[in-house]
Amino acid sequence: MTPTTPPTPPAPPTPPTPSTPPPAPASLATTGTTPPITPPTGPAGRAAPTTPAATPPATPPAGAPAAMPTAGAFRATRRRRTTRLIAVTCALTATVTALFVLTMMAGSFQLTPGEVITSVLHLRHEPSVDFVVRDLRLPTATSALAVGLALGASGTIFQQLLRNPLASPDFVGITSGAGLAAITGIVLLQAGGLAISALALGGALTAALLMYLLAWRDGLAGYRFILIGIGIALFFDGLIGYMLTRAQLSEARQAMHWLTGSIGQAGPAVLLVALAVAVAGPIIFVALVAGPIANRLLGPATGAIIAAALTGATLLLTADLIANHLLPTPLPTGVVTGAVGAPCLLWLLATANRQGAGG
Protein backbone atom coordinates (compact mmCIF):
# COMPACT_ATOMS: atom_id res chain seq x y z
CA MET A 1 0.00 0.00 0.00
CA THR A 2 1.47 3.26 -1.12
CA PRO A 3 1.66 5.96 1.57
CA THR A 4 -0.42 9.00 1.00
CA THR A 5 1.37 12.43 1.06
CA PRO A 6 -0.38 14.90 3.36
CA PRO A 7 -1.64 18.05 1.72
CA THR A 8 0.61 21.12 2.03
CA PRO A 9 -0.94 23.80 4.24
CA PRO A 10 -1.58 27.17 2.58
CA ALA A 11 1.10 29.83 3.09
CA PRO A 12 0.22 32.56 5.63
CA PRO A 13 -0.82 35.85 4.15
CA THR A 14 2.01 38.30 3.67
CA PRO A 15 1.54 41.55 5.76
CA PRO A 16 1.10 44.64 3.72
CA THR A 17 4.33 46.49 3.18
CA PRO A 18 4.15 50.24 3.98
CA SER A 19 4.29 52.31 0.92
CA THR A 20 7.62 53.96 0.41
CA PRO A 21 7.37 57.70 -0.41
CA PRO A 22 8.60 58.54 -3.82
CA PRO A 23 12.13 59.84 -3.94
CA ALA A 24 12.53 63.61 -3.59
CA PRO A 25 13.40 65.55 -6.66
CA ALA A 26 17.05 66.12 -7.31
CA SER A 27 16.80 69.82 -6.55
CA LEU A 28 15.32 69.15 -3.09
CA ALA A 29 17.71 66.33 -2.32
CA THR A 30 20.73 68.46 -3.02
CA THR A 31 19.56 71.55 -1.19
CA GLY A 32 17.93 69.79 1.78
CA THR A 33 14.79 71.91 1.53
CA THR A 34 11.61 70.38 2.91
CA PRO A 35 9.02 69.90 0.18
CA PRO A 36 5.79 71.82 0.50
CA ILE A 37 3.07 70.11 2.47
CA THR A 38 -0.08 69.42 0.52
CA PRO A 39 -3.21 70.29 2.50
CA PRO A 40 -5.62 67.43 3.08
CA THR A 41 -8.31 67.07 0.55
CA GLY A 42 -11.91 66.41 1.21
CA PRO A 43 -14.47 64.72 -0.92
CA ALA A 44 -14.21 65.23 -4.61
CA GLY A 45 -10.64 66.47 -4.24
CA ARG A 46 -11.61 69.74 -2.53
CA ALA A 47 -9.34 71.12 0.20
CA ALA A 48 -10.61 70.58 3.70
CA PRO A 49 -11.35 73.77 5.62
CA THR A 50 -8.83 74.58 8.36
CA THR A 51 -9.56 76.51 11.54
CA PRO A 52 -6.81 79.01 12.52
CA ALA A 53 -5.53 78.68 16.05
CA ALA A 54 -6.48 81.48 18.42
CA THR A 55 -3.45 83.67 19.22
CA PRO A 56 -3.41 85.08 22.76
CA PRO A 57 -2.90 88.86 22.99
CA ALA A 58 0.73 89.83 23.47
CA THR A 59 1.39 91.21 26.91
CA PRO A 60 4.49 93.37 27.53
CA PRO A 61 6.95 91.85 29.97
CA ALA A 62 7.17 93.21 33.48
CA GLY A 63 9.25 96.34 33.69
CA ALA A 64 8.99 97.13 29.99
CA PRO A 65 8.68 100.85 29.12
CA ALA A 66 5.27 102.19 28.27
CA ALA A 67 4.27 102.67 24.69
CA MET A 68 5.59 105.85 23.10
CA PRO A 69 3.01 108.59 22.59
CA THR A 70 1.80 109.05 19.10
CA ALA A 71 2.56 112.00 16.86
CA GLY A 72 -0.90 113.36 17.58
CA ALA A 73 -0.21 113.38 21.32
CA PHE A 74 3.06 115.21 20.71
CA ARG A 75 1.31 117.85 18.63
CA ALA A 76 -1.41 118.31 21.24
CA THR A 77 1.14 118.72 24.04
CA ARG A 78 3.17 121.21 22.03
CA ARG A 79 0.02 123.14 21.16
CA ARG A 80 -0.96 123.39 24.82
CA ARG A 81 2.50 124.60 25.78
CA THR A 82 2.52 127.19 23.02
CA THR A 83 -0.92 128.44 24.02
CA ARG A 84 0.13 128.81 27.65
CA LEU A 85 3.37 130.53 26.68
CA ILE A 86 1.52 133.07 24.54
CA ALA A 87 -1.11 133.70 27.23
CA VAL A 88 1.46 134.20 30.00
CA THR A 89 3.64 136.44 27.83
CA CYS A 90 0.67 138.62 26.85
CA ALA A 91 -0.45 138.89 30.49
CA LEU A 92 3.05 139.88 31.62
CA THR A 93 3.32 142.42 28.80
CA ALA A 94 0.03 144.02 29.85
CA THR A 95 1.17 144.10 33.49
CA VAL A 96 4.50 145.73 32.62
CA THR A 97 2.75 148.32 30.44
CA ALA A 98 0.30 149.19 33.24
CA LEU A 99 3.12 149.52 35.79
CA PHE A 100 5.15 151.63 33.38
CA VAL A 101 2.29 154.11 33.02
CA LEU A 102 1.51 153.99 36.75
CA THR A 103 5.13 154.88 37.57
CA MET A 104 4.73 158.13 35.64
CA MET A 105 1.32 158.85 37.17
CA ALA A 106 2.37 158.66 40.83
CA GLY A 107 4.06 161.49 42.63
CA SER A 108 3.40 164.85 44.21
CA PHE A 109 1.93 166.06 40.91
CA GLN A 110 -0.52 163.30 40.05
CA LEU A 111 -1.53 162.64 36.47
CA THR A 112 -4.17 160.59 34.71
CA PRO A 113 -3.35 157.67 32.41
CA GLY A 114 -4.55 159.67 29.41
CA GLU A 115 -2.25 162.58 30.20
CA VAL A 116 0.74 160.28 30.56
CA ILE A 117 0.06 158.36 27.35
CA THR A 118 -0.63 161.45 25.23
CA SER A 119 2.51 163.15 26.56
CA VAL A 120 4.77 160.15 25.98
CA LEU A 121 3.42 159.63 22.46
CA HIS A 122 3.50 163.39 21.67
CA LEU A 123 -0.20 163.39 20.90
CA ARG A 124 -0.89 166.61 22.79
CA HIS A 125 1.28 169.56 23.78
CA GLU A 126 0.83 170.73 27.37
CA PRO A 127 4.02 172.29 28.82
CA SER A 128 3.44 171.47 32.49
CA VAL A 129 2.46 167.86 31.86
CA ASP A 130 5.22 167.37 29.31
CA PHE A 131 7.84 168.66 31.73
CA VAL A 132 6.74 166.33 34.52
CA VAL A 133 6.34 163.28 32.27
CA ARG A 134 9.17 163.61 29.75
CA ASP A 135 11.82 165.35 31.81
CA LEU A 136 11.23 164.02 35.32
CA ARG A 137 9.44 160.67 35.29
CA LEU A 138 10.03 159.10 31.89
CA PRO A 139 13.80 158.60 32.44
CA THR A 140 13.15 156.87 35.77
CA ALA A 141 10.40 154.64 34.37
CA THR A 142 12.49 153.76 31.31
CA SER A 143 15.49 152.93 33.51
CA ALA A 144 13.39 150.66 35.70
CA LEU A 145 11.95 148.93 32.63
CA ALA A 146 15.36 148.42 30.96
CA VAL A 147 17.11 147.29 34.13
CA GLY A 148 14.28 144.90 35.02
CA LEU A 149 14.25 143.35 31.55
CA ALA A 150 18.03 142.92 31.58
CA LEU A 151 18.11 141.45 35.09
CA GLY A 152 15.33 138.98 34.35
CA ALA A 153 16.89 137.83 31.08
CA SER A 154 20.45 137.62 32.42
CA GLY A 155 19.36 135.73 35.52
CA THR A 156 17.47 133.01 33.66
CA ILE A 157 20.25 132.65 31.06
CA PHE A 158 22.73 132.27 33.91
CA GLN A 159 20.60 129.56 35.53
CA GLN A 160 20.09 127.66 32.27
CA LEU A 161 23.79 127.71 31.38
CA LEU A 162 24.86 126.49 34.83
CA ARG A 163 21.80 124.19 35.19
CA ASN A 164 21.15 125.45 38.70
CA PRO A 165 18.09 127.45 39.82
CA LEU A 166 20.17 129.12 42.55
CA ALA A 167 22.76 130.54 40.17
CA SER A 168 22.58 134.31 39.88
CA PRO A 169 24.92 137.25 39.19
CA ASP A 170 24.08 138.40 42.71
CA PHE A 171 25.97 135.55 44.35
CA VAL A 172 28.89 134.65 42.08
CA GLY A 173 31.03 137.77 42.10
CA ILE A 174 29.71 139.70 39.11
CA THR A 175 27.83 142.18 41.28
CA SER A 176 30.75 142.45 43.68
CA GLY A 177 33.16 143.10 40.82
CA ALA A 178 30.95 145.90 39.54
CA GLY A 179 30.60 147.29 43.06
CA LEU A 180 34.33 147.29 43.73
CA ALA A 181 35.08 149.14 40.48
CA ALA A 182 32.32 151.68 41.11
CA ILE A 183 33.33 152.31 44.74
CA THR A 184 36.96 152.70 43.70
CA GLY A 185 35.90 155.33 41.19
CA ILE A 186 33.81 157.18 43.77
CA VAL A 187 36.43 157.16 46.54
CA LEU A 188 39.72 157.51 44.65
CA LEU A 189 38.69 159.21 41.41
CA GLN A 190 35.68 161.24 42.61
CA ALA A 191 33.82 159.93 39.57
CA GLY A 192 30.10 160.23 39.04
CA GLY A 193 27.29 159.64 36.58
CA LEU A 194 28.25 157.83 33.40
CA ALA A 195 31.84 157.24 34.57
CA ILE A 196 30.61 155.15 37.52
CA SER A 197 28.43 153.08 35.22
CA ALA A 198 31.33 152.50 32.83
CA LEU A 199 33.59 151.46 35.73
CA ALA A 200 30.92 149.12 37.05
CA LEU A 201 30.57 147.50 33.64
CA GLY A 202 34.33 147.01 33.40
CA GLY A 203 34.46 145.54 36.91
CA ALA A 204 31.64 143.09 36.15
CA LEU A 205 33.33 141.90 32.96
CA THR A 206 36.65 141.53 34.77
CA ALA A 207 35.05 139.48 37.55
CA ALA A 208 33.30 137.25 35.02
CA LEU A 209 36.55 136.66 33.11
CA LEU A 210 38.42 135.88 36.34
CA MET A 211 35.79 133.34 37.40
CA TYR A 212 35.84 131.73 33.98
CA LEU A 213 39.62 131.30 34.03
CA LEU A 214 39.70 129.90 37.56
CA ALA A 215 36.74 127.56 37.02
CA TRP A 216 37.96 126.12 33.72
CA ARG A 217 39.29 122.57 34.03
CA ASP A 218 38.72 120.52 30.87
CA GLY A 219 35.40 122.29 30.61
CA LEU A 220 33.18 124.43 32.78
CA ALA A 221 31.29 122.69 35.59
CA GLY A 222 28.31 124.50 37.09
CA TYR A 223 29.01 123.83 40.75
CA ARG A 224 32.71 124.63 40.43
CA PHE A 225 31.89 127.91 38.72
CA ILE A 226 29.39 128.83 41.45
CA LEU A 227 31.76 127.98 44.30
CA ILE A 228 34.62 129.96 42.78
CA GLY A 229 32.21 132.83 42.13
CA ILE A 230 31.14 132.88 45.77
CA GLY A 231 34.79 132.96 46.83
CA ILE A 232 35.53 135.87 44.48
CA ALA A 233 32.44 137.68 45.73
CA LEU A 234 33.64 137.40 49.33
CA PHE A 235 37.09 138.67 48.34
CA PHE A 236 35.66 141.66 46.47
CA ASP A 237 33.27 142.42 49.35
CA GLY A 238 36.25 142.60 51.68
CA LEU A 239 37.96 145.07 49.36
CA ILE A 240 34.75 147.12 49.17
CA GLY A 241 34.67 147.31 52.96
CA TYR A 242 38.28 148.48 52.98
CA MET A 243 37.54 151.19 50.39
CA LEU A 244 34.60 152.42 52.46
CA THR A 245 36.86 152.86 55.48
CA ARG A 246 39.08 155.15 53.39
CA ALA A 247 36.18 157.27 52.10
CA GLN A 248 34.93 160.59 53.36
CA LEU A 249 31.42 160.76 54.80
CA SER A 250 29.84 162.13 51.61
CA GLU A 251 31.69 159.60 49.48
CA ALA A 252 30.67 156.74 51.76
CA ARG A 253 27.03 157.85 51.58
CA GLN A 254 27.18 157.96 47.78
CA ALA A 255 28.90 154.59 47.66
CA MET A 256 26.36 152.90 49.91
CA HIS A 257 23.52 154.39 47.90
CA TRP A 258 25.01 152.96 44.72
CA LEU A 259 25.66 149.56 46.30
CA THR A 260 22.08 149.32 47.52
CA GLY A 261 20.75 150.06 44.05
CA SER A 262 18.33 152.77 43.09
CA ILE A 263 16.42 153.66 39.97
CA GLY A 264 15.30 157.09 41.04
CA GLN A 265 18.46 159.04 40.20
CA ALA A 266 19.08 157.64 36.74
CA GLY A 267 19.34 160.28 34.01
CA PRO A 268 19.06 160.14 30.22
CA ALA A 269 22.84 159.69 29.84
CA VAL A 270 22.81 156.65 32.14
CA LEU A 271 20.11 155.07 29.99
CA LEU A 272 22.72 154.48 27.27
CA VAL A 273 24.48 151.93 29.49
CA ALA A 274 21.62 150.92 31.77
CA LEU A 275 21.14 147.60 29.98
CA ALA A 276 24.81 146.68 30.22
CA VAL A 277 25.16 147.79 33.85
CA ALA A 278 22.02 145.89 34.80
CA VAL A 279 23.66 142.64 33.70
CA ALA A 280 26.12 143.18 36.57
CA GLY A 281 23.18 143.06 38.96
CA PRO A 282 23.34 146.25 41.05
CA ILE A 283 19.88 145.48 42.49
CA ILE A 284 19.81 142.22 44.38
CA PHE A 285 17.48 139.23 44.04
CA VAL A 286 15.69 140.32 40.84
CA ALA A 287 17.96 138.23 38.61
CA LEU A 288 17.66 135.32 41.04
CA VAL A 289 13.88 135.05 41.34
CA ALA A 290 12.67 136.26 37.92
CA GLY A 291 13.40 132.97 36.16
CA PRO A 292 11.84 130.61 38.75
CA ILE A 293 8.73 132.78 39.03
CA ALA A 294 8.35 132.82 35.25
CA ASN A 295 8.75 129.03 35.14
CA ARG A 296 5.99 128.62 37.72
CA LEU A 297 3.71 130.77 35.58
CA LEU A 298 4.60 128.91 32.38
CA GLY A 299 4.18 125.41 33.78
CA PRO A 300 5.42 122.82 31.23
CA ALA A 301 6.62 125.56 28.83
CA THR A 302 9.55 126.55 31.05
CA GLY A 303 12.76 128.30 30.05
CA ALA A 304 11.30 131.24 28.09
CA ILE A 305 13.74 134.16 28.29
CA ILE A 306 11.14 136.75 27.22
CA ALA A 307 8.78 135.73 30.02
CA ALA A 308 11.63 135.88 32.55
CA ALA A 309 12.65 139.34 31.30
CA LEU A 310 9.07 140.60 31.64
CA THR A 311 8.88 139.09 35.13
CA GLY A 312 12.06 140.97 36.09
CA ALA A 313 10.60 144.22 34.77
CA THR A 314 7.38 143.61 36.71
CA LEU A 315 9.31 143.00 39.94
CA LEU A 316 11.52 146.06 39.55
CA LEU A 317 8.74 148.45 38.56
CA THR A 318 6.67 147.24 41.52
CA ALA A 319 9.62 147.59 43.91
CA ASP A 320 10.33 151.11 42.63
CA LEU A 321 6.71 152.15 43.18
CA ILE A 322 6.76 150.76 46.73
CA ALA A 323 10.14 152.31 47.58
CA ASN A 324 9.26 155.80 46.35
CA HIS A 325 5.52 156.19 46.88
CA LEU A 326 4.11 153.69 49.39
CA LEU A 327 6.62 153.94 52.24
CA PRO A 328 6.70 156.82 54.75
CA THR A 329 10.23 157.71 53.64
CA PRO A 330 11.53 157.07 50.12
CA LEU A 331 14.15 154.34 50.09
CA PRO A 332 16.50 152.87 47.46
CA THR A 333 14.85 150.27 45.31
CA GLY A 334 17.33 147.61 46.40
CA VAL A 335 15.99 147.77 49.96
CA VAL A 336 12.58 146.60 48.79
CA THR A 337 13.95 143.92 46.46
CA GLY A 338 16.17 142.64 49.27
CA ALA A 339 13.26 142.44 51.71
CA VAL A 340 11.13 140.56 49.19
CA GLY A 341 13.98 138.48 47.78
CA ALA A 342 15.11 136.89 51.04
CA PRO A 343 11.89 134.84 51.50
CA CYS A 344 12.02 133.96 47.79
CA LEU A 345 15.55 132.65 48.28
CA LEU A 346 14.37 130.39 51.10
CA TRP A 347 11.55 129.16 48.88
CA LEU A 348 14.03 128.41 46.08
CA LEU A 349 16.31 126.54 48.46
CA ALA A 350 13.44 124.42 49.74
CA THR A 351 12.08 123.56 46.28
CA ALA A 352 15.53 122.92 44.81
CA ASN A 353 16.42 120.50 47.61
CA ARG A 354 13.14 118.61 47.18
CA GLN A 355 13.78 118.25 43.46
CA GLY A 356 17.48 117.47 43.88
CA ALA A 357 18.47 120.40 41.66
CA GLY A 358 20.24 122.53 44.16
CA GLY A 359 22.62 120.06 45.72
PyMOL commands that set and color helices and strands:
alter all, ss='L'
color gray80, all
select helices_A, chain A and resi 26-31+43-45+71-105+113-120+127-162+174-188+194-215+222-245+249-260+268-279+286-298+305-326+333-355
alter helices_A, ss='H'
color red, helices_A
deselect
rebuild
show_as cartoon
